[in-house]
């Protein structure tokens, strides 16, 4: 089984404000939002692996989706 996950910072774990997305500045709220997104993605990947996924690709759709990590 191959899994493709697309994610974005807005909307995960209660990220609802521009100051959390780093749009205007990259402060503590942004750092916290990135941490929350990382934890959410890690949980999704862990669930996929437990379900038998052989390959997982995660695309960060934030800012045009130019960052892709293959896990």
C-alpha positions as CSV (number, residue, x, y, z in Angstrom):
1,X,0.0,0.0,0.0
2,X,1.3,3.5,-0.9
3,X,0.0,6.6,0.8
4,X,0.2,10.2,-0.3
5,X,-0.6,12.8,2.4
6,X,-1.1,16.5,1.5
7,X,-1.1,18.9,4.4
8,X,-1.2,22.6,5.2
9,X,-0.6,24.6,8.3
10,X,-4.0,26.3,8.5
11,X,-6.7,24.2,10.1
12,X,-4.6,21.6,11.9
13,X,-4.9,21.3,15.6
14,X,-6.6,24.7,16.0
15,X,-4.4,26.8,13.8
16,X,-6.8,29.5,12.7
17,X,-4.9,32.8,12.9
18,X,-2.4,34.4,10.5
19,X,0.0,35.0,13.3
20,X,0.2,31.2,13.7
21,X,1.0,30.6,10.0
22,X,4.0,32.9,9.8
23,X,2.4,34.9,7.0
24,X,3.3,38.2,8.6
25,X,6.0,37.1,11.1
26,X,7.6,33.9,12.3
27,X,7.3,34.2,16.1
28,X,6.4,31.8,18.9
29,X,2.9,31.2,17.6
30,X,4.3,30.1,14.3
31,X,6.8,27.8,16.0
32,X,4.0,26.2,18.0
33,X,1.9,25.7,14.9
34,X,4.8,24.0,13.1
35,X,5.2,21.7,16.1
36,X,1.5,20.9,16.1
37,X,1.6,20.2,12.3
38,X,4.6,17.9,12.8
39,X,2.9,16.0,15.5
40,X,-0.3,15.6,13.4
41,X,1.7,14.4,10.4
42,X,3.7,12.0,12.5
43,X,0.5,10.5,13.9
44,X,-1.0,10.1,10.5
45,X,2.2,8.4,9.2
46,X,2.3,6.1,12.3
47,X,-1.3,5.1,11.7
48,X,-0.5,4.4,8.0
49,X,2.5,2.3,8.9
50,X,0.5,0.3,11.4
51,X,-2.1,-0.3,8.7
52,X,0.6,-1.8,6.4
53,X,1.7,1.1,4.3
54,X,4.9,0.4,2.4
55,X,5.6,3.9,1.1
56,X,4.4,7.3,2.4
57,X,4.9,10.6,0.7
58,X,4.0,13.8,2.5
59,X,3.5,17.0,0.6
60,X,3.4,20.3,2.5
61,X,0.9,22.3,0.5
62,X,1.8,25.5,2.4
63,X,3.3,28.2,0.2
64,X,2.8,26.5,-3.1
65,X,3.7,23.0,-1.9
66,X,7.3,23.2,-3.0
67,X,8.6,21.1,0.0
68,X,8.2,17.4,-0.2
69,X,9.6,14.8,2.1
70,X,9.7,11.2,1.4
71,X,9.4,8.9,4.4
